[in-house]
Amino acid sequence: MNILSKGVRENALSKLLKTQQLSSEYFFEKKRGLFIGLEKVARLLRADLLV
């Protein structure tokens, strides 16, 4: 019984860690996309100011 509960606990823990890892990677990608978007906007604004 003890071995079984330990296995279940480890399985739940690994699932939790995997989902956390996936969500953090997703947020990192979103953040990177946002920064790239902001950079493009800044470039466009600078180009407008130079013209």
CHARMM-style PDB file with segment names, atoms N, HN, CA, C and O in Angstrom:
ATOM      1  N   MET     1       0.833  -1.206   0.000  1.00  0.00      PROA
ATOM      2  CA  MET     1       0.000   0.000   0.000  1.00  0.00      PROA
ATOM      3  C   MET     1       0.869   1.258   0.000  1.00  0.00      PROA
ATOM      4  O   MET     1       0.578   2.228  -0.700  1.00  0.00      PROA
ATOM      5  N   ASN     2       1.920   1.227   0.781  1.00  0.00      PROA
ATOM      6  HN  ASN     2       2.156   0.439   1.350  1.00  0.00      PROA
ATOM      7  CA  ASN     2       2.808   2.382   0.887  1.00  0.00      PROA
ATOM      8  C   ASN     2       3.522   2.643  -0.442  1.00  0.00      PROA
ATOM      9  O   ASN     2       3.670   3.789  -0.866  1.00  0.00      PROA
ATOM     10  N   ILE     3       3.960   1.565  -1.088  1.00  0.00      PROA
ATOM     11  HN  ILE     3       3.840   0.633  -0.744  1.00  0.00      PROA
ATOM     12  CA  ILE     3       4.657   1.696  -2.373  1.00  0.00      PROA
ATOM     13  C   ILE     3       3.711   2.278  -3.425  1.00  0.00      PROA
ATOM     14  O   ILE     3       4.102   3.125  -4.228  1.00  0.00      PROA
ATOM     15  N   LEU     4       2.460   1.809  -3.406  1.00  0.00      PROA
ATOM     16  HN  LEU     4       2.143   1.120  -2.754  1.00  0.00      PROA
ATOM     17  CA  LEU     4       1.467   2.275  -4.372  1.00  0.00      PROA
ATOM     18  C   LEU     4       1.203   3.774  -4.211  1.00  0.00      PROA
ATOM     19  O   LEU     4       1.182   4.518  -5.191  1.00  0.00      PROA
ATOM     20  N   SER     5       1.005   4.205  -2.967  1.00  0.00      PROA
ATOM     21  HN  SER     5       1.022   3.601  -2.170  1.00  0.00      PROA
ATOM     22  CA  SER     5       0.715   5.622  -2.727  1.00  0.00      PROA
ATOM     23  C   SER     5       1.910   6.490  -3.110  1.00  0.00      PROA
ATOM     24  O   SER     5       1.740   7.612  -3.588  1.00  0.00      PROA
ATOM     25  N   LYS     6       3.118   5.970  -2.899  1.00  0.00      PROA
ATOM     26  HN  LYS     6       3.256   5.059  -2.511  1.00  0.00      PROA
ATOM     27  CA  LYS     6       4.315   6.726  -3.276  1.00  0.00      PROA
ATOM     28  C   LYS     6       4.375   6.907  -4.796  1.00  0.00      PROA
ATOM     29  O   LYS     6       4.707   7.984  -5.292  1.00  0.00      PROA
ATOM     30  N   GLY     7       4.051   5.841  -5.521  1.00  0.00      PROA
ATOM     31  HN  GLY     7       3.781   4.966  -5.118  1.00  0.00      PROA
ATOM     32  CA  GLY     7       4.051   5.907  -6.982  1.00  0.00      PROA
ATOM     33  C   GLY     7       3.023   6.897  -7.497  1.00  0.00      PROA
ATOM     34  O   GLY     7       3.289   7.653  -8.431  1.00  0.00      PROA
ATOM     35  N   VAL     8       1.848   6.888  -6.883  1.00  0.00      PROA
ATOM     36  HN  VAL     8       1.632   6.274  -6.125  1.00  0.00      PROA
ATOM     37  CA  VAL     8       0.787   7.808  -7.290  1.00  0.00      PROA
ATOM     38  C   VAL     8       1.204   9.246  -7.016  1.00  0.00      PROA
ATOM     39  O   VAL     8       0.969  10.142  -7.827  1.00  0.00      PROA
ATOM     40  N   ARG     9       1.824   9.450  -5.861  1.00  0.00      PROA
ATOM     41  HN  ARG     9       2.015   8.723  -5.202  1.00  0.00      PROA
ATOM     42  CA  ARG     9       2.264  10.797  -5.489  1.00  0.00      PROA
ATOM     43  C   ARG     9       3.321  11.303  -6.468  1.00  0.00      PROA
ATOM     44  O   ARG     9       3.260  12.449  -6.912  1.00  0.00      PROA
ATOM     45  N   GLU    10       4.281  10.457  -6.800  1.00  0.00      PROA
ATOM     46  HN  GLU    10       4.331   9.526  -6.438  1.00  0.00      PROA
ATOM     47  CA  GLU    10       5.341  10.863  -7.733  1.00  0.00      PROA
ATOM     48  C   GLU    10       4.769  11.155  -9.116  1.00  0.00      PROA
ATOM     49  O   GLU    10       5.203  12.082  -9.800  1.00  0.00      PROA
ATOM     50  N   ASN    11       3.778  10.342  -9.517  1.00  0.00      PROA
ATOM     51  HN  ASN    11       3.425   9.589  -8.961  1.00  0.00      PROA
ATOM     52  CA  ASN    11       3.148  10.539 -10.821  1.00  0.00      PROA
ATOM     53  C   ASN    11       2.433  11.887 -10.862  1.00  0.00      PROA
ATOM     54  O   ASN    11       2.546  12.632 -11.836  1.00  0.00      PROA
ATOM     55  N   ALA    12       1.701  12.189  -9.802  1.00  0.00      PROA
ATOM     56  HN  ALA    12       1.609  11.585  -9.011  1.00  0.00      PROA
ATOM     57  CA  ALA    12       0.984  13.463  -9.731  1.00  0.00      PROA
ATOM     58  C   ALA    12       1.962  14.631  -9.729  1.00  0.00      PROA
ATOM     59  O   ALA    12       1.718  15.659 -10.361  1.00  0.00      PROA
ATOM     60  N   LEU    13       3.060  14.464  -9.017  1.00  0.00      PROA
ATOM     61  HN  LEU    13       3.258  13.629  -8.503  1.00  0.00      PROA
ATOM     62  CA  LEU    13       4.071  15.516  -8.929  1.00  0.00      PROA
ATOM     63  C   LEU    13       4.713  15.762 -10.294  1.00  0.00      PROA
ATOM     64  O   LEU    13       4.907  16.909 -10.698  1.00  0.00      PROA
ATOM     65  N   SER    14       5.040  14.676 -11.001  1.00  0.00      PROA
ATOM     66  HN  SER    14       4.883  13.744 -10.672  1.00  0.00      PROA
ATOM     67  CA  SER    14       5.667  14.839 -12.317  1.00  0.00      PROA
ATOM     68  C   SER    14       4.691  15.484 -13.302  1.00  0.00      PROA
ATOM     69  O   SER    14       5.096  16.281 -14.148  1.00  0.00      PROA
ATOM     70  N   LYS    15       3.401  15.136 -13.192  1.00  0.00      PROA
ATOM     71  HN  LYS    15       3.073  14.488 -12.505  1.00  0.00      PROA
ATOM     72  CA  LYS    15       2.397  15.767 -14.061  1.00  0.00      PROA
ATOM     73  C   LYS    15       2.310  17.256 -13.775  1.00  0.00      PROA
ATOM     74  O   LYS    15       2.225  18.072 -14.692  1.00  0.00      PROA
ATOM     75  N   LEU    16       2.333  17.602 -12.494  1.00  0.00      PROA
ATOM     76  HN  LEU    16       2.403  16.939 -11.749  1.00  0.00      PROA
ATOM     77  CA  LEU    16       2.256  19.005 -12.091  1.00  0.00      PROA
ATOM     78  C   LEU    16       3.463  19.772 -12.622  1.00  0.00      PROA
ATOM     79  O   LEU    16       3.321  20.875 -13.150  1.00  0.00      PROA
ATOM     80  N   LEU    17       4.647  19.185 -12.480  1.00  0.00      PROA
ATOM     81  HN  LEU    17       4.762  18.289 -12.051  1.00  0.00      PROA
ATOM     82  CA  LEU    17       5.865  19.841 -12.960  1.00  0.00      PROA
ATOM     83  C   LEU    17       5.832  20.013 -14.475  1.00  0.00      PROA
ATOM     84  O   LEU    17       6.254  21.046 -14.995  1.00  0.00      PROA
ATOM     85  N   LYS    18       5.332  19.002 -15.180  1.00  0.00      PROA
ATOM     86  HN  LYS    18       4.989  18.163 -14.758  1.00  0.00      PROA
ATOM     87  CA  LYS    18       5.259  19.087 -16.640  1.00  0.00      PROA
ATOM     88  C   LYS    18       4.327  20.208 -17.075  1.00  0.00      PROA
ATOM     89  O   LYS    18       4.657  20.977 -17.978  1.00  0.00      PROA
ATOM     90  N   THR    19       3.158  20.304 -16.433  1.00  0.00      PROA
ATOM     91  HN  THR    19       2.890  19.680 -15.700  1.00  0.00      PROA
ATOM     92  CA  THR    19       2.214  21.353 -16.816  1.00  0.00      PROA
ATOM     93  C   THR    19       2.781  22.727 -16.493  1.00  0.00      PROA
ATOM     94  O   THR    19       2.588  23.673 -17.256  1.00  0.00      PROA
ATOM     95  N   GLN    20       3.478  22.844 -15.370  1.00  0.00      PROA
ATOM     96  HN  GLN    20       3.634  22.075 -14.750  1.00  0.00      PROA
ATOM     97  CA  GLN    20       4.091  24.127 -15.010  1.00  0.00      PROA
ATOM     98  C   GLN    20       5.151  24.509 -16.032  1.00  0.00      PROA
ATOM     99  O   GLN    20       5.250  25.667 -16.439  1.00  0.00      PROA
ATOM    100  N   GLN    21       5.940  23.523 -16.442  1.00  0.00      PROA
ATOM    101  HN  GLN    21       5.859  22.582 -16.112  1.00  0.00      PROA
ATOM    102  CA  GLN    21       6.998  23.771 -17.420  1.00  0.00      PROA
ATOM    103  C   GLN    21       6.391  24.221 -18.748  1.00  0.00      PROA
ATOM    104  O   GLN    21       6.875  25.165 -19.373  1.00  0.00      PROA
ATOM    105  N   LEU    22       5.327  23.537 -19.172  1.00  0.00      PROA
ATOM    106  HN  LEU    22       4.935  22.770 -18.664  1.00  0.00      PROA
ATOM    107  CA  LEU    22       4.673  23.890 -20.427  1.00  0.00      PROA
ATOM    108  C   LEU    22       4.093  25.291 -20.370  1.00  0.00      PROA
ATOM    109  O   LEU    22       4.231  26.063 -21.320  1.00  0.00      PROA
ATOM    110  N   SER    23       3.441  25.625 -19.257  1.00  0.00      PROA
ATOM    111  HN  SER    23       3.328  24.999 -18.486  1.00  0.00      PROA
ATOM    112  CA  SER    23       2.821  26.946 -19.153  1.00  0.00      PROA
ATOM    113  C   SER    23       3.882  28.040 -19.115  1.00  0.00      PROA
ATOM    114  O   SER    23       3.685  29.110 -19.692  1.00  0.00      PROA
ATOM    115  N   SER    24       5.006  27.786 -18.441  1.00  0.00      PROA
ATOM    116  HN  SER    24       5.166  26.917 -17.972  1.00  0.00      PROA
ATOM    117  CA  SER    24       6.049  28.813 -18.389  1.00  0.00      PROA
ATOM    118  C   SER    24       6.685  29.007 -19.769  1.00  0.00      PROA
ATOM    119  O   SER    24       7.016  30.128 -20.153  1.00  0.00      PROA
ATOM    120  N   GLU    25       6.854  27.906 -20.510  1.00  0.00      PROA
ATOM    121  HN  GLU    25       6.585  26.995 -20.197  1.00  0.00      PROA
ATOM    122  CA  GLU    25       7.382  28.023 -21.871  1.00  0.00      PROA
ATOM    123  C   GLU    25       6.409  28.801 -22.746  1.00  0.00      PROA
ATOM    124  O   GLU    25       6.820  29.620 -23.568  1.00  0.00      PROA
ATOM    125  N   TYR    26       5.119  28.543 -22.566  1.00  0.00      PROA
ATOM    126  HN  TYR    26       4.785  27.877 -21.898  1.00  0.00      PROA
ATOM    127  CA  TYR    26       4.087  29.234 -23.345  1.00  0.00      PROA
ATOM    128  C   TYR    26       4.110  30.730 -23.056  1.00  0.00      PROA
ATOM    129  O   TYR    26       4.044  31.550 -23.972  1.00  0.00      PROA
ATOM    130  N   PHE    27       4.204  31.077 -21.767  1.00  0.00      PROA
ATOM    131  HN  PHE    27       4.258  30.411 -21.023  1.00  0.00      PROA
ATOM    132  CA  PHE    27       4.235  32.490 -21.398  1.00  0.00      PROA
ATOM    133  C   PHE    27       5.504  33.156 -21.906  1.00  0.00      PROA
ATOM    134  O   PHE    27       5.482  34.324 -22.296  1.00  0.00      PROA
ATOM    135  N   PHE    28       6.614  32.418 -21.903  1.00  0.00      PROA
ATOM    136  HN  PHE    28       6.632  31.470 -21.586  1.00  0.00      PROA
ATOM    137  CA  PHE    28       7.866  32.968 -22.411  1.00  0.00      PROA
ATOM    138  C   PHE    28       7.729  33.279 -23.899  1.00  0.00      PROA
ATOM    139  O   PHE    28       8.159  34.335 -24.362  1.00  0.00      PROA
ATOM    140  N   GLU    29       7.127  32.349 -24.645  1.00  0.00      PROA
ATOM    141  HN  GLU    29       6.778  31.490 -24.269  1.00  0.00      PROA
ATOM    142  CA  GLU    29       6.916  32.567 -26.077  1.00  0.00      PROA
ATOM    143  C   GLU    29       6.019  33.774 -26.312  1.00  0.00      PROA
ATOM    144  O   GLU    29       6.279  34.589 -27.198  1.00  0.00      PROA
ATOM    145  N   LYS    30       4.952  33.884 -25.505  1.00  0.00      PROA
ATOM    146  HN  LYS    30       4.741  33.222 -24.786  1.00  0.00      PROA
ATOM    147  CA  LYS    30       4.035  35.018 -25.647  1.00  0.00      PROA
ATOM    148  C   LYS    30       4.759  36.323 -25.371  1.00  0.00      PROA
ATOM    149  O   LYS    30       4.591  37.305 -26.093  1.00  0.00      PROA
ATOM    150  N   LYS    31       5.568  36.324 -24.314  1.00  0.00      PROA
ATOM    151  HN  LYS    31       5.705  35.526 -23.727  1.00  0.00      PROA
ATOM    152  CA  LYS    31       6.302  37.530 -23.936  1.00  0.00      PROA
ATOM    153  C   LYS    31       7.277  37.915 -25.041  1.00  0.00      PROA
ATOM    154  O   LYS    31       7.417  39.091 -25.377  1.00  0.00      PROA
ATOM    155  N   ARG    32       7.953  36.908 -25.604  1.00  0.00      PROA
ATOM    156  HN  ARG    32       7.839  35.953 -25.330  1.00  0.00      PROA
ATOM    157  CA  ARG    32       8.912  37.172 -26.668  1.00  0.00      PROA
ATOM    158  C   ARG    32       8.201  37.759 -27.883  1.00  0.00      PROA
ATOM    159  O   ARG    32       8.705  38.689 -28.513  1.00  0.00      PROA
ATOM    160  N   GLY    33       7.035  37.216 -28.210  1.00  0.00      PROA
ATOM    161  HN  GLY    33       6.626  36.460 -27.698  1.00  0.00      PROA
ATOM    162  CA  GLY    33       6.248  37.737 -29.323  1.00  0.00      PROA
ATOM    163  C   GLY    33       5.844  39.176 -29.087  1.00  0.00      PROA
ATOM    164  O   GLY    33       5.849  39.995 -30.005  1.00  0.00      PROA
ATOM    165  N   LEU    34       5.492  39.477 -27.843  1.00  0.00      PROA
ATOM    166  HN  LEU    34       5.487  38.811 -27.097  1.00  0.00      PROA
ATOM    167  CA  LEU    34       5.092  40.837 -27.488  1.00  0.00      PROA
ATOM    168  C   LEU    34       6.266  41.797 -27.653  1.00  0.00      PROA
ATOM    169  O   LEU    34       6.109  42.899 -28.178  1.00  0.00      PROA
ATOM    170  N   PHE    35       7.452  41.367 -27.198  1.00  0.00      PROA
ATOM    171  HN  PHE    35       7.581  40.471 -26.772  1.00  0.00      PROA
ATOM    172  CA  PHE    35       8.630  42.227 -27.320  1.00  0.00      PROA
ATOM    173  C   PHE    35       8.991  42.458 -28.779  1.00  0.00      PROA
ATOM    174  O   PHE    35       9.379  43.564 -29.156  1.00  0.00      PROA
ATOM    175  N   ILE    36       8.866  41.424 -29.600  1.00  0.00      PROA
ATOM    176  HN  ILE    36       8.551  40.526 -29.294  1.00  0.00      PROA
ATOM    177  CA  ILE    36       9.155  41.576 -31.028  1.00  0.00      PROA
ATOM    178  C   ILE    36       8.170  42.563 -31.646  1.00  0.00      PROA
ATOM    179  O   ILE    36       8.549  43.394 -32.471  1.00  0.00      PROA
ATOM    180  N   GLY    37       6.902  42.466 -31.240  1.00  0.00      PROA
ATOM    181  HN  GLY    37       6.594  41.791 -30.570  1.00  0.00      PROA
ATOM    182  CA  GLY    37       5.879  43.393 -31.728  1.00  0.00      PROA
ATOM    183  C   GLY    37       6.191  44.822 -31.332  1.00  0.00      PROA
ATOM    184  O   GLY    37       6.069  45.741 -32.142  1.00  0.00      PROA
ATOM    185  N   LEU    38       6.598  45.008 -30.073  1.00  0.00      PROA
ATOM    186  HN  LEU    38       6.697  44.262 -29.416  1.00  0.00      PROA
ATOM    187  CA  LEU    38       6.927  46.351 -29.592  1.00  0.00      PROA
ATOM    188  C   LEU    38       8.133  46.914 -30.328  1.00  0.00      PROA
ATOM    189  O   LEU    38       8.192  48.104 -30.636  1.00  0.00      PROA
ATOM    190  N   GLU    39       9.090  46.042 -30.603  1.00  0.00      PROA
ATOM    191  HN  GLU    39       9.042  45.075 -30.352  1.00  0.00      PROA
ATOM    192  CA  GLU    39      10.289  46.472 -31.320  1.00  0.00      PROA
ATOM    193  C   GLU    39       9.932  46.946 -32.729  1.00  0.00      PROA
ATOM    194  O   GLU    39      10.455  47.952 -33.209  1.00  0.00      PROA
ATOM    195  N   LYS    40       9.030  46.206 -33.387  1.00  0.00      PROA
ATOM    196  HN  LYS    40       8.605  45.388 -32.998  1.00  0.00      PROA
ATOM    197  CA  LYS    40       8.599  46.594 -34.736  1.00  0.00      PROA
ATOM    198  C   LYS    40       7.888  47.941 -34.708  1.00  0.00      PROA
ATOM    199  O   LYS    40       8.116  48.786 -35.573  1.00  0.00      PROA
ATOM    200  N   VAL    41       7.033  48.138 -33.719  1.00  0.00      PROA
ATOM    201  HN  VAL    41       6.848  47.451 -33.016  1.00  0.00      PROA
ATOM    202  CA  VAL    41       6.309  49.408 -33.585  1.00  0.00      PROA
ATOM    203  C   VAL    41       7.294  50.548 -33.356  1.00  0.00      PROA
ATOM    204  O   VAL    41       7.162  51.621 -33.944  1.00  0.00      PROA
ATOM    205  N   ALA    42       8.287  50.309 -32.494  1.00  0.00      PROA
ATOM    206  HN  ALA    42       8.394  49.437 -32.016  1.00  0.00      PROA
ATOM    207  CA  ALA    42       9.286  51.338 -32.201  1.00  0.00      PROA
ATOM    208  C   ALA    42      10.071  51.691 -33.464  1.00  0.00      PROA
ATOM    209  O   ALA    42      10.377  52.859 -33.703  1.00  0.00      PROA
ATOM    210  N   ARG    43      10.396  50.681 -34.269  1.00  0.00      PROA
ATOM    211  HN  ARG    43      10.147  49.732 -34.075  1.00  0.00      PROA
ATOM    212  CA  ARG    43      11.117  50.929 -35.519  1.00  0.00      PROA
ATOM    213  C   ARG    43      10.280  51.765 -36.469  1.00  0.00      PROA
ATOM    214  O   ARG    43      10.784  52.686 -37.111  1.00  0.00      PROA
ATOM    215  N   LEU    44       8.988  51.434 -36.554  1.00  0.00      PROA
ATOM    216  HN  LEU    44       8.578  50.686 -36.033  1.00  0.00      PROA
ATOM    217  CA  LEU    44       8.093  52.197 -37.432  1.00  0.00      PROA
ATOM    218  C   LEU    44       7.991  53.642 -36.972  1.00  0.00      PROA
ATOM    219  O   LEU    44       8.003  54.563 -37.789  1.00  0.00      PROA
ATOM    220  N   LEU    45       7.892  53.840 -35.661  1.00  0.00      PROA
ATOM    221  HN  LEU    45       7.882  53.092 -34.997  1.00  0.00      PROA
ATOM    222  CA  LEU    45       7.799  55.199 -35.124  1.00  0.00      PROA
ATOM    223  C   LEU    45       9.078  55.977 -35.415  1.00  0.00      PROA
ATOM    224  O   LEU    45       9.030  57.150 -35.785  1.00  0.00      PROA
ATOM    225  N   ARG    46      10.219  55.313 -35.246  1.00  0.00      PROA
ATOM    226  HN  ARG    46      10.257  54.360 -34.946  1.00  0.00      PROA
ATOM    227  CA  ARG    46      11.500  55.974 -35.518  1.00  0.00      PROA
ATOM    228  C   ARG    46      11.609  56.341 -36.992  1.00  0.00      PROA
ATOM    229  O   ARG    46      12.086  57.421 -37.339  1.00  0.00      PROA
ATOM    230  N   ALA    47      11.166  55.440 -37.847  1.00  0.00      PROA
ATOM    231  HN  ALA    47      10.779  54.563 -37.566  1.00  0.00      PROA
ATOM    232  CA  ALA    47      11.202  55.708 -39.289  1.00  0.00      PROA
ATOM    233  C   ALA    47      10.315  56.905 -39.620  1.00  0.00      PROA
ATOM    234  O   ALA    47      10.679  57.743 -40.446  1.00  0.00      PROA
ATOM    235  N   ASP    48       9.156  56.983 -38.976  1.00  0.00      PROA
ATOM    236  HN  ASP    48       8.860  56.303 -38.305  1.00  0.00      PROA
ATOM    237  CA  ASP    48       8.253  58.125 -39.193  1.00  0.00      PROA
ATOM    238  C   ASP    48       8.900  59.431 -38.745  1.00  0.00      PROA
ATOM    239  O   ASP    48       8.756  60.461 -39.403  1.00  0.00      PROA
ATOM    240  N   LEU    49       9.610  59.380 -37.628  1.00  0.00      PROA
ATOM    241  HN  LEU    49       9.727  58.543 -37.094  1.00  0.00      PROA
ATOM    242  CA  LEU    49      10.244  60.590 -37.105  1.00  0.00      PROA
ATOM    243  C   LEU    49      11.392  61.045 -38.002  1.00  0.00      PROA
ATOM    244  O   LEU    49      11.635  62.243 -38.145  1.00  0.00      PROA
ATOM    245  N   LEU    50      12.092  60.091 -38.601  1.00  0.00      PROA
ATOM    246  HN  LEU    50      11.894  59.118 -38.485  1.00  0.00      PROA
ATOM    247  CA  LEU    50      13.223  60.435 -39.459  1.00  0.00      PROA
ATOM    248  C   LEU    50      12.772  61.043 -40.780  1.00  0.00      PROA
ATOM    249  O   LEU    50      13.463  61.890 -41.345  1.00  0.00      PROA
ATOM    250  N   VAL    51      11.624  60.615 -41.270  1.00  0.00      PROA
ATOM    251  HN  VAL    51      11.063  59.926 -40.812  1.00  0.00      PROA
ATOM    252  CA  VAL    51      11.148  61.098 -42.578  1.00  0.00      PROA
ATOM    253  C   VAL    51      10.707  62.542 -42.489  1.00  0.00      PROA
ATOM    254  OT1 VAL    51      10.277  63.118 -43.488  1.00  0.00      PROA
TER     255      VAL     51
END
